[in-house]
Amino acid sequence: MKAYGKRGKTDAGDGEAICQAVTRPTMRLVAVKSMEQQGVLMLHKTRDLLVRQRTMLINALRGHLAEFGIIAAQGSAGVKTAIEAFHTAQNSVPALARRALHGLIDQMRVLAKEIDKIEVQILAWHKNNEASRRLAAIPGIGPITASAITAVMPDATVFSSGRSFAAWLGLTPRSHSSGGKDKLVGISKQGEGYLRRLLVIGATAVIRRARQDNASKSWAAKLLTRKPARLVFVALANKTARIAWALLARNEIYAVPARAA
């Protein structure tokens, strides 16, 4: 409603601007979520926060261990190796540093347990939700992403098309046009960042299989021959978002394309 506000900010002016905004025929309105959907979405947001905190602890642990020459590969296996190497060589580490490092490791374990508990609850909700189960059949979408889409988008008909849904997620190019010249730049990254990140991560997993010449992922495999991998990740995430919208808006079940079958 900011565009409809007049000079100065008053309660009366804000009320008038709200009335002007809701009466516009092209105004996009937010779909009302149920209490259950809000609860599931809160689980997702809490999980996302804990995952980011765990990443911060892992980075801190890696940096501190490197000061004492303990270096391991990246990934969860590398973290486990680094912790085992620390326990083996902890007698050579100063006592104060040992206390700090043990504190980080204990915090990581606590967070890991909490994340597992939340994921169990999300999976249980996913199994009992028909729409979420249908979305999980799409390549690149698992129970976490499917339940997040179902909770974030309670009514798919709010969006006029799959492209509108992808644009709301920030997966479509930004337009920078002037003087009759159309120019498209990088994706807008506006809208629901959490769901956009999940879709891109899922697309990354699909691309890995496409690089193994999997016939069912021929579209992504062909695109990889002409475009950079990161661009293909986003393009496939965009395509996945459109498919998800189509399934929810039309109440359909995902069918493998005939060529892939």
Secondary structure in CASP SS format (residue, H / E / C, confidence):
PFRMAT SS
TARGET T0000
AUTHOR 0000-0000-0000
METHOD secondary structure of the structure
MODEL  1
M C 1.00
K H 1.00
A H 1.00
Y H 1.00
G C 1.00
K C 1.00
R C 1.00
G C 1.00
K C 1.00
T C 1.00
D H 1.00
A H 1.00
G H 1.00
D H 1.00
G H 1.00
E H 1.00
A H 1.00
I H 1.00
C H 1.00
Q H 1.00
A H 1.00
V H 1.00
T C 1.00
R C 1.00
P C 1.00
T C 1.00
M C 1.00
R C 1.00
L C 1.00
V C 1.00
A C 1.00
V C 1.00
K C 1.00
S C 1.00
M H 1.00
E H 1.00
Q H 1.00
Q H 1.00
G H 1.00
V H 1.00
L H 1.00
M H 1.00
L H 1.00
H H 1.00
K H 1.00
T H 1.00
R H 1.00
D H 1.00
L H 1.00
L H 1.00
V H 1.00
R H 1.00
Q H 1.00
R H 1.00
T H 1.00
M H 1.00
L H 1.00
I H 1.00
N H 1.00
A H 1.00
L H 1.00
R H 1.00
G H 1.00
H H 1.00
L H 1.00
A H 1.00
E C 1.00
F C 1.00
G C 1.00
I C 1.00
I C 1.00
A C 1.00
A C 1.00
Q C 1.00
G C 1.00
S H 1.00
A H 1.00
G H 1.00
V H 1.00
K H 1.00
T H 1.00
A H 1.00
I H 1.00
E H 1.00
A H 1.00
F H 1.00
H H 1.00
T H 1.00
A H 1.00
Q H 1.00
N H 1.00
S H 1.00
V C 1.00
P C 1.00
A H 1.00
L H 1.00
A H 1.00
R H 1.00
R H 1.00
A H 1.00
L H 1.00
H H 1.00
G H 1.00
L H 1.00
I H 1.00
D H 1.00
Q H 1.00
M H 1.00
R H 1.00
V H 1.00
L H 1.00
A H 1.00
K H 1.00
E H 1.00
I H 1.00
D H 1.00
K H 1.00
I H 1.00
E H 1.00
V H 1.00
Q H 1.00
I H 1.00
L H 1.00
A H 1.00
W H 1.00
H H 1.00
K H 1.00
N C 1.00
N C 1.00
E H 1.00
A H 1.00
S H 1.00
R H 1.00
R H 1.00
L H 1.00
A C 1.00
A C 1.00
I C 1.00
P C 1.00
G C 1.00
I C 1.00
G C 1.00
P H 1.00
I H 1.00
T H 1.00
A H 1.00
S H 1.00
A H 1.00
I H 1.00
T H 1.00
A H 1.00
V H 1.00
M C 1.00
P C 1.00
D C 1.00
A H 1.00
T H 1.00
V H 1.00
F C 1.00
S C 1.00
S C 1.00
G H 1.00
R H 1.00
S H 1.00
F H 1.00
A H 1.00
A H 1.00
W H 1.00
L C 1.00
G C 1.00
L C 1.00
T C 1.00
P E 1.00
R E 1.00
S E 1.00
H C 1.00
S C 1.00
S E 1.00
G C 1.00
G C 1.00
K E 1.00
D C 1.00
K C 1.00
L E 1.00
V E 1.00
G E 1.00
I E 1.00
S C 1.00
K C 1.00
Q C 1.00
G C 1.00
E C 1.00
G H 1.00
Y H 1.00
L H 1.00
R H 1.00
R H 1.00
L H 1.00
L H 1.00
V H 1.00
I H 1.00
G H 1.00
A H 1.00
T H 1.00
A H 1.00
V H 1.00
I H 1.00
R H 1.00
R H 1.00
A H 1.00
R C 1.00
Q C 1.00
D C 1.00
N C 1.00
A H 1.00
S H 1.00
K H 1.00
S H 1.00
W H 1.00
A H 1.00
A H 1.00
K H 1.00
L H 1.00
L H 1.00
T C 1.00
R C 1.00
K C 1.00
P C 1.00
A H 1.00
R H 1.00
L H 1.00
V H 1.00
F H 1.00
V H 1.00
A H 1.00
L H 1.00
A H 1.00
N H 1.00
K H 1.00
T H 1.00
A H 1.00
R H 1.00
I H 1.00
A H 1.00
W H 1.00
A H 1.00
L H 1.00
L H 1.00
A H 1.00
R H 1.00
N C 1.00
E C 1.00
I C 1.00
Y C 1.00
A C 1.00
V C 1.00
P C 1.00
A C 1.00
R C 1.00
A C 1.00
A C 1.00
END
